[in-house]
Every structure is written in C-alpha cells, then in structure tokens.
Amino acid sequence: MSDIVITVFSARRRRQLDDRDSSLRLIGEDEDRDVRRIAEFASRNRIPYSSLPLRSAEAEATAHSCSIAVGEPAVIFGATPS
C-alpha cells in the first residue's frame, strides 16, 4: 500500500513542477533582484512557482485581488481570491 501512496505523491509532485502549478506567485521576477533570488531559491529546492511580468494584465489583476500595490514586485503565497 505504501508503494502506491508514494507513487501517487511522486506523480502529483512531478505534475506540479512540470505545470508550475503552485500557490507561490512571483510578480516582477526579471525586474527585481530580490524576487529573482526567491525564484532561484524555489528552483533550487524544487518548489513550483509561477512568475508574472510586472506590468502584465494578470499581474495587475492579481495585485488588485490581493489588495497590494499595482506595479510593485511581490511574492504571493496562498490562493489568490477570485
């Protein structure tokens, strides 16, 4: 039974990494050295994350939904409100 559980967890983790399906979102990775360092840390530790360009429509929508400043680099952990 443990082999099945481990196999399922491993497949899920692989899918998360391949799809960058995660609750960690980075806004402005290329523009901000500190956000880029967090991206490098996440990559080294195989933590899936998604990255949004700083002035993209999706970054602005995410910033509004999280009540944070639009146009500022940010690291968001957790589900974003709809």
DRENTORKOL-3810 file (N, C-alpha, C; in nm, 4 decimals):
REM DRENTORKOL-3810
@n.u->0.0817; n.v->-0.1185; n.w->0.0000; ca.u->0.0000; ca.v->0.0000; ca.w->0.0000; c.u->0.0873; c.v->0.1265; c.w->0.0000
@n.u->0.1966; n.v->0.1245; n.w->0.0753; ca.u->0.2816; ca.v->0.2435; ca.w->0.0814; c.u->0.3438; c.v->0.2750; c.w->-0.0546
@n.u->0.3739; n.v->0.1717; n.w->-0.1340; ca.u->0.4280; ca.v->0.1946; ca.w->-0.2683; c.u->0.3294; c.v->0.2715; c.w->-0.3548
@n.u->0.2034; n.v->0.2405; n.w->-0.3422; ca.u->0.1007; ca.v->0.3095; ca.w->-0.4204; c.u->0.0911; c.v->0.4557; c.w->-0.3778
@n.u->0.0908; n.v->0.4801; n.w->-0.2481; ca.u->0.0811; ca.v->0.6166; ca.w->-0.1969; c.u->0.2018; c.v->0.6995; c.w->-0.2412
@n.u->0.3206; n.v->0.6439; n.w->-0.2278; ca.u->0.4429; ca.v->0.7146; ca.w->-0.2683; c.u->0.4413; c.v->0.7429; c.w->-0.4177
@n.u->0.3974; n.v->0.6470; n.w->-0.4978; ca.u->0.3910; ca.v->0.6658; ca.w->-0.6429; c.u->0.2942; c.v->0.7782; c.w->-0.6791
@n.u->0.1793; n.v->0.7822; n.w->-0.6136; ca.u->0.0803; ca.v->0.8863; ca.w->-0.6409; c.u->0.1351; c.v->1.0237; c.w->-0.6008
@n.u->0.1961; n.v->1.0332; n.w->-0.4815; ca.u->0.2549; ca.v->1.1603; ca.w->-0.4381; c.u->0.3656; c.v->1.2057; c.w->-0.5320
@n.u->0.4463; n.v->1.1125; n.w->-0.5770; ca.u->0.5559; ca.v->1.1456; ca.w->-0.6679; c.u->0.5022; c.v->1.1964; c.w->-0.8019
@n.u->0.4005; n.v->1.1310; n.w->-0.8542; ca.u->0.3406; ca.v->1.1729; ca.w->-0.9818; c.u->0.2768; c.v->1.3106; c.w->-0.9680
@n.u->0.2112; n.v->1.3349; n.w->-0.8557; ca.u->0.1493; ca.v->1.4656; ca.w->-0.8319; c.u->0.2559; c.v->1.5745; c.w->-0.8260
@n.u->0.3639; n.v->1.5474; n.w->-0.7568; ca.u->0.4728; ca.v->1.6448; ca.w->-0.7439; c.u->0.5352; c.v->1.6747; c.w->-0.8796
@n.u->0.5578; n.v->1.5697; n.w->-0.9605; ca.u->0.6131; ca.v->1.5870; ca.w->-1.0943; c.u->0.5213; c.v->1.6746; c.w->-1.1794
@n.u->0.3905; n.v->1.6498; n.w->-1.1699; ca.u->0.2941; ca.v->1.7294; ca.w->-1.2467; c.u->0.2964; c.v->1.8749; c.w->-1.2010
@n.u->0.3048; n.v->1.8977; n.w->-1.0709; ca.u->0.3117; ca.v->2.0350; ca.w->-1.0196; c.u->0.4346; c.v->2.1070; c.w->-1.0723
@n.u->0.5477; n.v->2.0394; n.w->-1.0734; ca.u->0.6709; ca.v->2.1014; ca.w->-1.1227; c.u->0.6637; c.v->2.1280; c.w->-1.2722
@n.u->0.6111; n.v->2.0320; n.w->-1.3476; ca.u->0.6007; ca.v->2.0485; ca.w->-1.4929; c.u->0.5042; c.v->2.1610; c.w->-1.5303
@n.u->0.3929; n.v->2.1699; n.w->-1.4581; ca.u->0.2909; ca.v->2.2703; ca.w->-1.4886; c.u->0.3136; c.v->2.4022; c.w->-1.4152
@n.u->0.4157; n.v->2.4047; n.w->-1.3294; ca.u->0.4388; ca.v->2.5201; ca.w->-1.2410; c.u->0.3105; c.v->2.5547; c.w->-1.1663
@n.u->0.2398; n.v->2.4479; n.w->-1.1257; ca.u->0.1135; ca.v->2.4603; ca.w->-1.0533; c.u->0.1458; c.v->2.4780; c.w->-0.9052
@n.u->0.1235; n.v->2.5962; n.w->-0.8560; ca.u->0.1641; ca.v->2.6231; ca.w->-0.7194; c.u->0.0876; c.v->2.7390; c.w->-0.6619
@n.u->0.0978; n.v->2.7514; n.w->-0.5318; ca.u->0.0363; ca.v->2.8664; ca.w->-0.4662; c.u->0.1393; c.v->2.9771; c.w->-0.4452
@n.u->0.2601; n.v->2.9591; n.w->-0.4968; ca.u->0.3632; ca.v->3.0624; ca.w->-0.4888; c.u->0.3669; c.v->3.1378; c.w->-0.6216
@n.u->0.3391; n.v->3.2679; n.w->-0.6148; ca.u->0.3403; ca.v->3.3525; ca.w->-0.7355; c.u->0.4391; c.v->3.4650; c.w->-0.7158
@n.u->0.5166; n.v->3.4910; n.w->-0.8185; ca.u->0.6140; ca.v->3.5990; ca.w->-0.8157; c.u->0.5741; c.v->3.7022; c.w->-0.9198
@n.u->0.5668; n.v->3.8264; n.w->-0.8792; ca.u->0.5343; ca.v->3.9349; ca.w->-0.9724; c.u->0.6604; c.v->4.0181; c.w->-0.9912
@n.u->0.7056; n.v->4.0264; n.w->-1.1171; ca.u->0.8205; ca.v->4.1109; ca.w->-1.1489; c.u->0.9545; c.v->4.0428; c.w->-1.1331
@n.u->0.9608; n.v->3.9138; n.w->-1.1546; ca.u->1.0851; ca.v->3.8386; ca.w->-1.1337; c.u->1.2047; c.v->3.8994; c.w->-1.2049
@n.u->1.1890; n.v->3.9373; n.w->-1.3307; ca.u->1.3029; ca.v->3.9900; ca.w->-1.4066; c.u->1.3418; c.v->4.1314; c.w->-1.3638
@n.u->1.2465; n.v->4.2065; n.w->-1.3119; ca.u->1.2708; ca.v->4.3465; ca.w->-1.2781; c.u->1.3340; c.v->4.3672; c.w->-1.1405
@n.u->1.3175; n.v->4.2720; n.w->-1.0500; ca.u->1.3605; ca.v->4.2925; ca.w->-0.9123; c.u->1.4584; c.v->4.1832; c.w->-0.8681
@n.u->1.5735; n.v->4.2259; n.w->-0.8208; ca.u->1.6780; ca.v->4.1319; ca.w->-0.7796; c.u->1.6306; c.v->4.0420; c.w->-0.6653
@n.u->1.5570; n.v->4.0971; n.w->-0.5695; ca.u->1.5120; ca.v->4.0179; ca.w->-0.4555; c.u->1.4105; c.v->3.9111; c.w->-0.4967
@n.u->1.3184; n.v->3.9469; n.w->-0.5854; ca.u->1.2209; ca.v->3.8500; ca.w->-0.6341; c.u->1.2922; c.v->3.7427; c.w->-0.7160
@n.u->1.3917; n.v->3.7821; n.w->-0.7938; ca.u->1.4700; ca.v->3.6860; ca.w->-0.8724; c.u->1.5430; c.v->3.5876; c.w->-0.7801
@n.u->1.5925; n.v->3.6364; n.w->-0.6667; ca.u->1.6602; ca.v->3.5483; ca.w->-0.5705; c.u->1.5626; c.v->3.4464; c.w->-0.5116
@n.u->1.4386; n.v->3.4879; n.w->-0.4882; ca.u->1.3374; ca.v->3.3953; ca.w->-0.4388; c.u->1.3064; c.v->3.2905; c.w->-0.5449
@n.u->1.3000; n.v->3.3323; n.w->-0.6713; ca.u->1.2774; ca.v->3.2376; ca.w->-0.7810; c.u->1.3913; c.v->3.1362; c.w->-0.7881
@n.u->1.5139; n.v->3.1814; n.w->-0.7727; ca.u->1.6284; ca.v->3.0908; ca.w->-0.7745; c.u->1.6227; c.v->2.9936; c.w->-0.6572
@n.u->1.5856; n.v->3.0426; n.w->-0.5391; ca.u->1.5708; ca.v->2.9565; ca.w->-0.4216; c.u->1.4639; c.v->2.8499; c.w->-0.4471
@n.u->1.3488; n.v->2.8931; n.w->-0.5005; ca.u->1.2405; ca.v->2.7991; ca.w->-0.5280; c.u->1.2846; c.v->2.6940; c.w->-0.6300
@n.u->1.3546; n.v->2.7363; n.w->-0.7333; ca.u->1.4026; ca.v->2.6419; ca.w->-0.8345; c.u->1.5010; c.v->2.5414; c.w->-0.7756
@n.u->1.5963; n.v->2.5913; n.w->-0.6980; ca.u->1.6960; ca.v->2.5019; ca.w->-0.6362; c.u->1.6312; c.v->2.3983; c.w->-0.5456
@n.u->1.5244; n.v->2.4371; n.w->-0.4780; ca.u->1.4585; ca.v->2.3480; ca.w->-0.3830; c.u->1.3363; c.v->2.2780; c.w->-0.4419
@n.u->1.3238; n.v->2.2891; n.w->-0.5748; ca.u->1.2157; ca.v->2.2221; ca.w->-0.6474; c.u->1.0782; c.v->2.2597; c.w->-0.5925
@n.u->1.0615; n.v->2.3880; n.w->-0.5644; ca.u->0.9329; ca.v->2.4417; ca.w->-0.5200; c.u->0.8654; c.v->2.5025; c.w->-0.6426
@n.u->0.7507; n.v->2.4501; n.w->-0.6819; ca.u->0.6849; ca.v->2.5050; ca.w->-0.8008; c.u->0.6340; c.v->2.6469; c.w->-0.7748
@n.u->0.6494; n.v->2.7323; n.w->-0.8740; ca.u->0.6017; ca.v->2.8702; ca.w->-0.8639; c.u->0.5636; c.v->2.9192; c.w->-1.0020
@n.u->0.4855; n.v->3.0253; n.w->-1.0037; ca.u->0.4553; ca.v->3.0896; ca.w->-1.1314; c.u->0.5059; c.v->3.2326; c.w->-1.1230
@n.u->0.5438; n.v->3.2855; n.w->-1.2370; ca.u->0.6013; ca.v->3.4191; ca.w->-1.2436; c.u->0.5208; c.v->3.5033; c.w->-1.3412
@n.u->0.4922; n.v->3.6260; n.w->-1.2994; ca.u->0.4154; ca.v->3.7175; ca.w->-1.3836; c.u->0.4983; c.v->3.8416; c.w->-1.4128
@n.u->0.5017; n.v->3.8852; n.w->-1.5377; ca.u->0.5713; ca.v->4.0110; ca.w->-1.5679; c.u->0.5069; c.v->4.1256; c.w->-1.4902
@n.u->0.5885; n.v->4.2174; n.w->-1.4445; ca.u->0.5452; ca.v->4.3231; ca.w->-1.3533; c.u->0.4243; c.v->4.4015; c.w->-1.4039
@n.u->0.4231; n.v->4.4418; n.w->-1.5264; ca.u->0.3151; ca.v->4.5284; ca.w->-1.5756; c.u->0.2139; c.v->4.4556; c.w->-1.6641
@n.u->0.2055; n.v->4.3245; n.w->-1.6479; ca.u->0.1095; ca.v->4.2484; ca.w->-1.7277; c.u->-0.0308; c.v->4.2612; c.w->-1.6680
@n.u->-0.1295; n.v->4.2336; n.w->-1.7492; ca.u->-0.2695; ca.v->4.2410; ca.w->-1.7034; c.u->-0.2940; c.v->4.1409; c.w->-1.5908
@n.u->-0.2359; n.v->4.0221; n.w->-1.6025; ca.u->-0.2547; ca.v->3.9199; ca.w->-1.4987; c.u->-0.1905; c.v->3.9624; c.w->-1.3665
@n.u->-0.0737; n.v->4.0266; n.w->-1.3731; ca.u->-0.0081; ca.v->4.0758; ca.w->-1.2511; c.u->-0.0928; c.v->4.1847; c.w->-1.1857
@n.u->-0.1492; n.v->4.2725; n.w->-1.2660; ca.u->-0.2341; ca.v->4.3787; ca.w->-1.2113; c.u->-0.3601; c.v->4.3205; c.w->-1.1475
@n.u->-0.4215; n.v->4.2230; n.w->-1.2135; ca.u->-0.5414; ca.v->4.1596; ca.w->-1.1587; c.u->-0.5092; c.v->4.0865; c.w->-1.0284
@n.u->-0.3956; n.v->4.0204; n.w->-1.0250; ca.u->-0.3540; ca.v->3.9501; ca.w->-0.9034; c.u->-0.3280; c.v->4.0488; c.w->-0.7909
@n.u->-0.2618; n.v->4.1586; n.w->-0.8207; ca.u->-0.2343; ca.v->4.2614; ca.w->-0.7192; c.u->-0.3642; c.v->4.3196; c.w->-0.6640
@n.u->-0.4582; n.v->4.3487; n.w->-0.7532; ca.u->-0.5875; ca.v->4.4018; ca.w->-0.7073; c.u->-0.6584; c.v->4.3010; c.w->-0.6178
@n.u->-0.6591; n.v->4.1728; n.w->-0.6577; ca.u->-0.7316; ca.v->4.0714; ca.w->-0.5801; c.u->-0.6671; c.v->4.0467; c.w->-0.4437
@n.u->-0.5383; n.v->4.0767; n.w->-0.4307; ca.u->-0.4677; ca.v->4.0581; ca.w->-0.3032; c.u->-0.4543; c.v->4.1887; c.w->-0.2245
@n.u->-0.5094; n.v->4.2962; n.w->-0.2781; ca.u->-0.5026; ca.v->4.4282; ca.w->-0.2136; c.u->-0.3594; c.v->4.4732; c.w->-0.1871
@n.u->-0.2757; n.v->4.4556; n.w->-0.2894; ca.u->-0.1376; ca.v->4.5038; ca.w->-0.2811; c.u->-0.1149; c.v->4.6067; c.w->-0.3911
@n.u->-0.0066; n.v->4.6804; n.w->-0.3805; ca.u->0.0216; ca.v->4.7867; ca.w->-0.4772; c.u->0.0433; c.v->4.7294; c.w->-0.6172
@n.u->-0.0239; n.v->4.7890; n.w->-0.7130; ca.u->-0.0071; ca.v->4.7513; ca.w->-0.8534; c.u->0.1234; c.v->4.8126; c.w->-0.9040
@n.u->0.1989; n.v->4.7371; n.w->-0.9817; ca.u->0.3223; ca.v->4.7885; ca.w->-1.0393; c.u->0.4428; c.v->4.7727; c.w->-0.9482
@n.u->0.4258; n.v->4.7039; n.w->-0.8351; ca.u->0.5362; ca.v->4.6772; ca.w->-0.7428; c.u->0.5683; c.v->4.5284; c.w->-0.7455
@n.u->0.6955; n.v->4.4919; n.w->-0.7390; ca.u->0.7297; ca.v->4.3493; ca.w->-0.7302; c.u->0.6692; c.v->4.2893; c.w->-0.6034
@n.u->0.6289; n.v->4.1629; n.w->-0.6118; ca.u->0.5662; ca.v->4.0985; ca.w->-0.4961; c.u->0.5867; c.v->3.9483; c.w->-0.4999
@n.u->0.5797; n.v->3.8908; n.w->-0.3834; ca.u->0.5787; ca.v->3.7448; ca.w->-0.3676; c.u->0.4496; c.v->3.7120; c.w->-0.2949
@n.u->0.3691; n.v->3.6270; n.w->-0.3564; ca.u->0.2387; ca.v->3.5932; ca.w->-0.3008; c.u->0.2356; c.v->3.4442; c.w->-0.2739
@n.u->0.2007; n.v->3.4077; n.w->-0.1530; ca.u->0.1905; ca.v->3.2670; ca.w->-0.1174; c.u->0.0485; c.v->3.2408; c.w->-0.0714
@n.u->-0.0126; n.v->3.1427; n.w->-0.1308; ca.u->-0.1502; ca.v->3.1072; ca.w->-0.0970; c.u->-0.2407; c.v->3.1317; c.w->-0.2160
@n.u->-0.3605; n.v->3.0847; n.w->-0.2045; ca.u->-0.4571; ca.v->3.1013; ca.w->-0.3128; c.u->-0.4974; c.v->3.2475; c.w->-0.3225
@n.u->-0.5041; n.v->3.2969; n.w->-0.4448; ca.u->-0.5473; ca.v->3.4348; ca.w->-0.4645; c.u->-0.6993; c.v->3.4371; c.w->-0.4697
@n.u->-0.7608; n.v->3.5358; n.w->-0.4064; ca.u->-0.9080; ca.v->3.5448; ca.w->-0.4090; c.u->-0.9581; c.v->3.5675; c.w->-0.5517
@n.u->-1.0772; n.v->3.5219; n.w->-0.5782; ca.u->-1.1358; ca.v->3.5405; ca.w->-0.7127; c.u->-1.2025; c.v->3.6736; c.w->-0.7244
END
